[in-house]
């Protein structure tokens, strides 16, 4: 066979073509097959596996349809290469291929600032749906966005969020935004009142909360945390001292520490929010797996606002954010959106309506989650001897630095080694003290060997702090 890949015999129940598809996907995830590698001819693989050529042909066709493989007339079938579009900002991972170097010498600059999903078919699916929207746009191409025109997209969002423990909600409770950050800003615009409003955030928190607050000239007050999230007594003291209006939190996957807030703590925080008349803004954009506890919208539906987006599970390119308002309060949020930008562009809402309910999407999202897990595990294998927080279904890691390293100095040293990471200071308020720790996002947009080499360089730095260099 004209390939280095040698598949195992197929075992187990179920259609054989699905087993062939899974074997190929597994080979790609494990890097037994890489971008551009040629698959065996249909008849050769069928003979090797003891199945019919039609079964293999069906598997190849379905994988070609979802973008995993590409077929070239007269040449054969190959593993699809990732999109190599020109980066639009410094946050896009940069991969520079040096074919003449071996794995240890490849000159790749690896950007671990922001998570980058593996390309597992979502680009092909989106291109297909964009083509369908362009050919016959349900909302037309000559009208302003309307509430009724955007309803199919909101209904699709309801279906996409079906596994989130949000309590009772429907399309009328949802407002779509230009990404999760835009949803945060819209909620602030809807809720904040007075000349000098205040919001409460976790002691270390997603910087987007602060940036949105600064745009609205609101004070940002950090609240002390422990291993289970914000401390209820600290939240109450801060709320009363600053007459705060909103408590912003990420209880399922805290950014940047990966902490999880258990149900008992959430209940205690809800009691504080009710006593102090705080609104709760829950950011759930980083969760890729199942939720482990009820959301604040389920625990306190009268005051809780929930945000999700497709950036960490499908692609950040489309900028589709989903805000779920408390019962009866979506009209105010929708008014904010309409006064700000009239609503999402109609081609985007048409695309959203198709994408979020497409039958291929669950497998694409699962493949992306598995791919992220592969990169996480490789990083853990390399850095496991250090104080590292990680989860297989979360696209970043949190590393407490050993004695001798300060976060800022470590970030600068890492950049000199061709690896870009974030210091804990980026997640702290200006006057707050930050731990000597760094966040490393998973960049599955570079080959696994380049990612591993970058993590190896970081491990080398960890073992050689400045006070030992030159000794």
VOMI-302957 format. One line per 5 residues: number of its first residue (from 1); for each residue x, y, z of C-alpha. Coordinates in pm, 1 decimal. Example, Ala and Ser with C-alpha at 12.3 -4.5 7.8 and 13.67 -1.06 7.14 Angstrom:
BEGIN
1> 1230.0,-450.0,780.0 | 1367.0,-106.0,714.0
END
This chain:
BEGIN
1> 0.0,0.0,0.0 | 125.5,347.7,-91.2 | 122.0,478.9,266.0 | 306.3,427.3,591.6 | -21.5,382.0,778.5
6> -102.7,22.8,867.5 | -453.3,-2.2,1021.0 | -552.3,-269.2,1270.4 | -826.2,-520.5,1203.5 | -1173.7,-388.0,1275.2
11> -1349.8,-529.8,1578.8 | -1669.9,-462.7,1764.7 | -2037.3,-406.5,1675.8 | -2179.4,-143.5,1444.2 | -2140.5,-62.6,1075.3
16> -1793.8,-134.1,940.9 | -1774.1,193.2,750.3 | -1804.9,382.1,1081.7 | -1526.0,168.9,1226.7 | -1306.2,260.0,928.1
21> -1387.6,629.4,978.7 | -1301.4,610.1,1347.2 | -975.6,425.8,1274.7 | -870.3,703.5,1038.5 | -971.3,977.9,1283.4
26> -779.3,803.4,1561.0 | -472.3,776.7,1338.0 | -492.8,1149.9,1262.7 | -538.4,1243.8,1629.9 | -241.5,1028.1,1731.1
31> -39.1,1170.4,1439.2 | 12.6,828.1,1285.2 | -136.2,1011.4,987.3 | -41.9,1373.5,926.3 | -167.4,1646.9,690.8
36> -94.0,1550.3,330.1 | -37.1,1179.8,402.8 | -184.2,949.1,142.9 | -445.8,689.7,238.4 | -429.1,334.8,99.7
41> -623.4,271.0,-220.3 | -978.5,155.1,-151.7 | -922.5,-202.2,-273.5 | -594.1,-241.1,-84.9 | -745.4,-126.7,244.7
46> -1054.0,-342.7,191.6 | -832.1,-648.8,136.1 | -622.8,-567.7,442.7 | -931.3,-533.2,665.5 | -1134.8,-815.4,512.6
51> -1427.4,-594.2,414.7 | -1584.6,-486.2,86.1 | -1438.6,-201.7,-124.2 | -1776.1,-30.0,-105.7 | -1747.5,-8.2,273.2
56> -1408.5,162.6,252.1 | -1528.7,390.2,-29.6 | -1823.9,501.5,183.8 | -1594.2,584.6,477.2 | -1360.0,781.1,249.0
61> -1651.3,972.5,94.9 | -1798.2,1074.0,430.6 | -1459.1,1183.9,563.0 | -1400.4,1381.2,244.0 | -1740.2,1548.0,282.3
66> -1658.7,1666.8,636.2 | -1313.7,1792.3,540.6 | -1105.0,1527.6,716.7 | -976.4,1393.2,383.5 | -934.4,1532.7,34.0
71> -966.2,1332.1,-286.9 | -758.6,1423.0,-593.0 | -854.2,1273.8,-927.0 | -587.1,1037.5,-1052.6 | -374.0,1072.2,-738.5
76> -572.8,926.1,-450.3 | -708.0,1026.9,-111.1 | -507.6,1232.5,137.7 | -538.7,1369.3,490.3 | -656.2,1728.8,457.3
81> -405.8,2000.7,537.0 | -507.4,2269.1,789.3 | -608.8,2608.3,659.5 | -303.9,2834.6,632.2 | -481.5,3167.5,607.3
86> -269.9,3470.8,685.9 | -297.0,3560.0,1057.5 | -509.2,3866.8,1127.4 | -369.8,3955.4,1471.2 | -97.5,3874.6,1717.5
91> -331.7,3636.4,1898.0 | -341.4,3395.1,1604.4 | -88.7,3114.4,1645.2 | 195.7,3132.4,1395.1 | 330.3,2816.3,1239.6
96> 643.7,2837.6,1026.5 | 724.3,2507.2,863.3 | 1092.2,2424.8,810.2 | 1096.2,2104.3,611.8 | 1473.9,2073.4,618.3
101> 1493.4,2060.9,997.8 | 1418.4,1762.9,1216.8 | 1154.3,1773.0,1490.0 | 1389.4,1916.8,1751.7 | 1521.3,2190.7,1518.1
106> 1198.4,2313.6,1359.3 | 1190.1,2693.4,1376.9 | 828.1,2740.4,1485.5 | 723.7,3036.2,1696.3 | 448.3,2895.0,1916.9
111> 182.6,3136.7,2043.6 | 18.0,3013.0,2364.7 | -166.5,3338.5,2434.0 | -513.2,3222.7,2324.9 | -654.5,2872.5,2263.2
116> -644.2,2746.6,1906.5 | -867.8,2454.6,1812.3 | -752.9,2166.6,1591.9 | -890.1,2168.5,1239.7 | -1119.7,1865.7,1242.3
121> -1375.8,1950.8,974.4 | -1534.8,2269.2,1104.1 | -1378.7,2484.8,830.9 | -1518.1,2264.3,556.2 | -1860.7,2254.2,720.4
126> -1870.2,2632.2,757.9 | -1759.1,2686.1,397.1 | -2037.7,2454.6,281.9 | -2300.8,2636.2,487.2 | -2173.8,2978.3,380.2
131> -2213.7,2866.0,20.3 | -2572.8,2762.2,87.6 | -2647.1,3092.2,261.8 | -2492.3,3288.7,-24.4 | -2690.1,3095.7,-285.0
136> -3026.6,3134.5,-111.8 | -3014.7,3358.1,199.2 | -3327.7,3297.3,409.7 | -3314.8,3655.9,541.0 | -3243.2,3810.7,201.7
141> -2958.0,4048.1,123.9 | -3127.7,4389.2,116.5 | -3282.0,4431.3,462.2 | -3184.0,4540.4,810.1 | -3176.9,4263.7,1071.3
146> -3514.1,4203.1,1234.5 | -3623.5,4020.8,1548.1 | -3836.0,3777.9,1349.8 | -3559.9,3715.7,1097.0 | -3315.4,3623.4,1371.6
151> -3552.1,3384.2,1547.0 | -3427.6,3065.6,1368.3 | -3075.8,3143.1,1490.6 | -3201.0,3191.0,1848.7 | -3395.5,2865.7,1827.0
156> -3079.8,2692.3,1705.2 | -2895.1,2840.7,2004.1 | -3156.1,2693.5,2236.9 | -3091.1,2349.3,2088.7 | -2712.9,2399.8,2107.9
161> -2742.9,2485.0,2479.5 | -2975.8,2193.9,2554.3 | -2720.6,2018.1,2777.2 | -2639.9,2328.8,2982.3 | -2818.7,2330.1,3323.1
166> -2991.6,2665.3,3270.7 | -3341.7,2587.2,3393.0 | -3635.4,2687.7,3177.7 | -3551.1,2912.4,2881.4 | -3640.7,2957.9,2516.8
171> -3560.3,3159.7,2206.5 | -3726.5,3470.3,2351.2 | -3475.5,3471.1,2639.7 | -3174.0,3475.4,2404.9 | -2993.2,3768.3,2245.4
176> -2711.8,3699.1,1999.3 | -2393.8,3905.1,2014.2 | -2071.2,3953.3,1820.7 | -1887.5,3706.4,2043.4 | -1882.7,3650.9,2418.0
181> -1696.3,3975.9,2491.2 | -1964.1,4176.4,2311.8 | -2228.3,3993.7,2516.7 | -2053.0,4100.6,2840.2 | -2045.5,4463.3,2727.4
186> -2414.7,4455.8,2629.7 | -2515.8,4316.0,2969.1 | -2313.3,4586.0,3145.2 | -2478.8,4851.0,2927.8 | -2820.5,4709.2,3014.5
191> -2770.5,4684.9,3390.6 | -2526.8,4950.8,3512.4 | -2672.0,5277.1,3641.2 | -2541.4,5586.9,3815.9 | -2240.9,5813.0,3771.3
196> -1985.4,5567.9,3910.4 | -2117.6,5209.8,3899.1 | -1915.7,4915.6,4032.0 | -1880.6,4554.0,3931.7 | -1730.0,4270.1,4136.1
201> -1490.2,4016.9,3982.2 | -1288.0,3724.8,4109.3 | -946.9,3813.1,4254.7 | -796.3,3674.9,3933.7 | -1043.9,3710.4,3649.4
206> -1091.3,3715.0,3273.3 | -950.6,4055.7,3160.8 | -1252.8,4113.2,2937.5 | -1464.9,4193.3,3243.6 | -1231.6,4480.9,3331.3
211> -1206.9,4606.9,2974.3 | -1583.3,4620.2,2929.6 | -1620.9,4797.1,3265.0 | -1354.9,5053.6,3172.9 | -1542.4,5141.2,2853.9
216> -1842.8,5230.4,3071.4 | -1634.6,5410.8,3336.6 | -1728.8,5154.2,3599.4 | -1511.0,5062.4,3895.3 | -1382.6,4703.9,3906.8
221> -1354.3,4553.3,4253.7 | -1164.3,4223.3,4302.8 | -1308.4,3977.1,4555.0 | -1098.0,3725.9,4747.2 | -1105.9,3361.0,4636.9
226> -1008.3,3024.2,4775.1 | -976.4,2686.3,4602.7 | -1356.6,2673.2,4549.7 | -1405.2,3019.2,4404.1 | -1516.2,3350.0,4552.6
231> -1554.0,3354.9,4931.2 | -1916.2,3445.0,5022.7 | -1821.4,3668.9,5315.8 | -1576.8,3861.2,5096.8 | -1842.1,3904.8,4827.8
236> -2090.2,4046.9,5076.5 | -1836.1,4285.8,5226.5 | -1731.1,4413.5,4882.7 | -2090.6,4450.5,4762.2 | -2185.6,4663.2,5062.9
241> -1866.3,4870.0,5066.7 | -1889.9,4967.9,4700.3 | -2266.2,4954.4,4635.7 | -2187.4,4711.9,4353.4 | -2443.4,4610.5,4092.6
246> -2300.6,4303.9,3913.0 | -2097.6,4001.8,4022.3 | -1901.1,3850.7,3730.0 | -1784.5,3491.1,3762.9 | -1678.3,3176.7,3575.7
251> -1780.9,2892.5,3809.3 | -1741.2,2592.3,3577.2 | -1396.5,2673.3,3437.8 | -1233.2,2963.8,3613.3 | -1003.3,3161.5,3385.9
256> -707.7,3145.8,3452.6 | -678.2,2901.1,3746.2 | -918.3,2625.8,3622.4 | -1090.0,2629.8,3963.6 | -1443.0,2486.5,3989.8
261> -1708.0,2634.1,4217.8 | -1911.8,2347.7,4372.4 | -2287.8,2357.0,4419.8 | -2276.8,2436.2,4793.5 | -2054.9,2741.4,4736.7
266> -2274.1,2861.2,4449.9 | -2580.0,2842.0,4674.2 | -2404.9,3050.3,4940.3 | -2305.4,3310.9,4680.4 | -2664.1,3327.3,4552.8
271> -2780.6,3403.9,4908.5 | -2534.3,3695.1,4919.3 | -2648.4,3819.9,4577.6 | -3009.8,3825.5,4694.1 | -2930.6,4005.5,5020.3
276> -2721.4,4265.6,4836.6 | -2942.0,4285.3,4524.3 | -2654.2,4184.6,4294.9 | -2702.6,4068.9,3938.3 | -2488.1,3765.4,3848.5
281> -2309.7,3738.8,3512.9 | -2190.3,3382.6,3446.6 | -1928.1,3336.2,3174.8 | -1934.9,2974.0,3052.1 | -1735.4,3015.3,2730.7
286> -1449.2,2779.7,2824.0 | -1644.6,2467.1,2914.3 | -1605.9,2193.1,2650.5 | -1736.4,1896.4,2855.0 | -2045.3,1840.1,3069.6
291> -2136.1,2092.5,3338.3 | -2065.9,1968.6,3690.3 | -2320.9,2180.3,3877.6 | -2633.8,2386.9,3821.4 | -2577.3,2727.3,3664.1
296> -2658.1,3047.9,3848.5 | -2945.3,3098.0,3607.5 | -3097.9,2777.1,3742.1 | -3021.2,2866.5,4106.5 | -3127.6,3232.3,4087.5
301> -3313.9,3284.2,3758.3 | -3448.6,3626.0,3856.7 | -3099.3,3787.0,3861.4 | -2863.7,3567.7,3658.7 | -2730.8,3632.0,3307.6
306> -2555.1,3350.0,3122.8 | -2300.1,3385.4,2841.1 | -2159.7,3127.2,2601.8 | -1997.3,3138.6,2257.9 | -1867.7,2909.1,1984.6
311> -1510.3,3040.8,2004.7 | -1366.3,2760.2,2220.4 | -1571.9,2472.1,2077.5 | -1608.7,2543.3,1702.1 | -1414.1,2849.5,1584.7
316> -1343.3,3202.3,1712.5 | -1357.0,3342.9,1360.2 | -1735.3,3379.9,1335.2 | -1781.3,3590.1,1653.8 | -2109.7,3435.8,1764.3
321> -2192.4,3496.9,2128.8 | -2505.6,3383.0,2311.3 | -2654.6,3571.5,2606.9 | -2940.8,3416.1,2804.6 | -3129.2,3677.0,3006.2
326> -3333.2,3627.6,3324.7 | -3701.8,3558.4,3258.0 | -3873.8,3870.6,3129.1 | -3551.9,4075.0,3090.0 | -3442.9,3983.6,2737.7
331> -3630.5,4281.1,2590.8 | -3396.1,4524.2,2767.3 | -3089.4,4337.5,2642.2 | -3231.0,4318.3,2290.7 | -3288.6,4693.0,2297.8
336> -2923.0,4742.4,2390.2 | -2817.2,4531.2,2091.6 | -3047.9,4710.3,1851.7 | -2941.9,5055.8,1970.2 | -2574.6,4955.5,1943.5
341> -2552.6,4772.1,1610.4 | -2909.0,4690.4,1496.9 | -2842.3,4318.4,1544.1 | -2610.0,4059.5,1393.7 | -2561.5,4069.8,1016.8
346> -2831.0,3860.0,853.0 | -2585.8,3625.4,671.5 | -2434.9,3545.0,1013.3 | -2771.9,3471.0,1172.4 | -2865.6,3256.8,871.3
351> -2537.2,3068.4,908.3 | -2590.0,3031.6,1283.9 | -2936.1,2886.1,1229.9 | -2786.4,2610.4,1012.4 | -2454.8,2553.9,1189.7
356> -2570.0,2506.7,1548.3 | -2818.0,2232.4,1455.5 | -2619.5,2062.7,1178.0 | -2601.9,1682.6,1227.9 | -2223.6,1680.1,1169.5
361> -2152.6,1943.4,1433.7 | -2160.6,1717.9,1745.0 | -1890.0,1492.7,1597.9 | -1681.1,1794.8,1495.5 | -1702.2,1934.1,1848.8
366> -1615.8,1597.8,2001.2 | -1317.0,1558.3,1769.6 | -1200.3,1906.9,1865.9 | -1236.0,1824.0,2236.2 | -1040.2,1499.5,2191.2
371> -773.7,1685.7,1995.5 | -738.1,1945.4,2272.0 | -709.3,1661.9,2523.9 | -419.3,1509.9,2329.8 | -224.4,1836.1,2350.1
376> -309.9,1880.8,2717.9 | -184.2,1533.0,2798.9 | 144.4,1590.7,2617.4 | 198.5,1912.5,2814.4 | 118.1,1736.9,3141.4
381> 362.7,1457.7,3057.9 | 637.5,1717.0,3015.6 | 550.0,1951.6,3304.9 | 397.3,1700.2,3544.4 | 676.6,1747.8,3797.6
386> 573.8,2111.4,3854.2 | 276.5,2279.5,4025.7 | 42.6,2251.5,3728.2 | -338.7,2280.0,3712.9 | -503.9,2121.4,3410.6
391> -815.8,1948.2,3279.2 | -831.0,1732.0,2968.8 | -1133.9,1921.5,2835.4 | -1004.0,2275.7,2898.9 | -776.8,2446.3,2641.9
396> -529.8,2605.9,2881.6 | -303.4,2520.5,3176.6 | -212.3,2716.6,3490.9 | 144.6,2687.6,3617.7 | 273.7,2812.8,3952.8
401> 640.1,2898.1,3901.6 | 915.8,2747.0,4115.5 | 1119.1,2959.2,4355.6 | 1352.1,3196.3,4176.0 | 1109.1,3291.5,3900.1
406> 876.2,3590.9,3883.4 | 594.8,3574.5,3632.4 | 701.8,3876.5,3428.2 | 1060.3,3757.9,3398.8 | 948.4,3407.6,3303.7
411> 719.4,3540.2,3029.3 | 1005.2,3744.6,2883.2 | 1241.4,3446.7,2896.9 | 979.0,3226.3,2729.9 | 933.2,3478.0,2448.2
416> 1307.4,3476.1,2384.9 | 1269.3,3098.4,2345.8 | 993.8,3146.9,2086.9 | 698.8,3075.0,2319.1 | 435.9,3336.2,2405.4
421> 242.9,3290.2,2732.0 | 48.1,3511.8,2973.0 | 157.4,3621.6,3321.4 | -82.3,3610.8,3617.7 | -68.1,3992.3,3633.1
426> -286.2,4009.7,3322.0 | -573.4,3858.0,3521.5 | -537.5,4079.6,3830.4 | -667.0,4431.6,3888.5 | -407.2,4706.1,3862.0
431> -338.8,4748.7,4233.7 | -376.4,4382.2,4329.4 | -94.5,4139.7,4400.9 | -71.2,3848.4,4159.4 | 87.1,3507.3,4222.7
436> 403.1,3400.9,4043.5 | 212.5,3197.0,3787.3 | 148.4,3185.1,3412.8 | -130.7,3067.5,3184.7 | -46.2,2858.4,2878.1
441> -319.1,2815.5,2617.2 | -339.4,2502.3,2405.9 | -240.2,2576.9,2047.2 | -359.6,2285.5,1837.3 | -303.1,2493.9,1525.7
446> 61.4,2382.7,1518.2 | 181.7,2025.7,1477.4 | 202.5,1832.2,1800.8 | 580.1,1801.2,1768.8 | 616.7,2182.3,1761.8
451> 386.9,2220.1,2062.5 | 583.6,1958.6,2257.1 | 911.8,2127.6,2167.5 | 775.7,2457.6,2299.3 | 668.8,2298.3,2628.6
456> 1010.0,2130.8,2655.7 | 1172.9,2473.4,2624.2 | 951.6,2601.5,2904.6 | 1050.9,2305.5,3121.9 | 1415.5,2391.9,3061.0
461> 1351.8,2746.1,3180.4 | 1168.1,2627.2,3491.7 | 1471.8,2432.0,3603.1 | 1706.2,2726.4,3546.1 | 1574.3,3038.7,3725.4
466> 1770.8,3364.8,3696.1 | 1948.7,3325.6,4028.2 | 2105.3,3002.8,3897.1 | 2197.3,3115.7,3547.1 | 2573.6,3130.1,3502.4
471> 2649.4,2932.5,3820.9
END
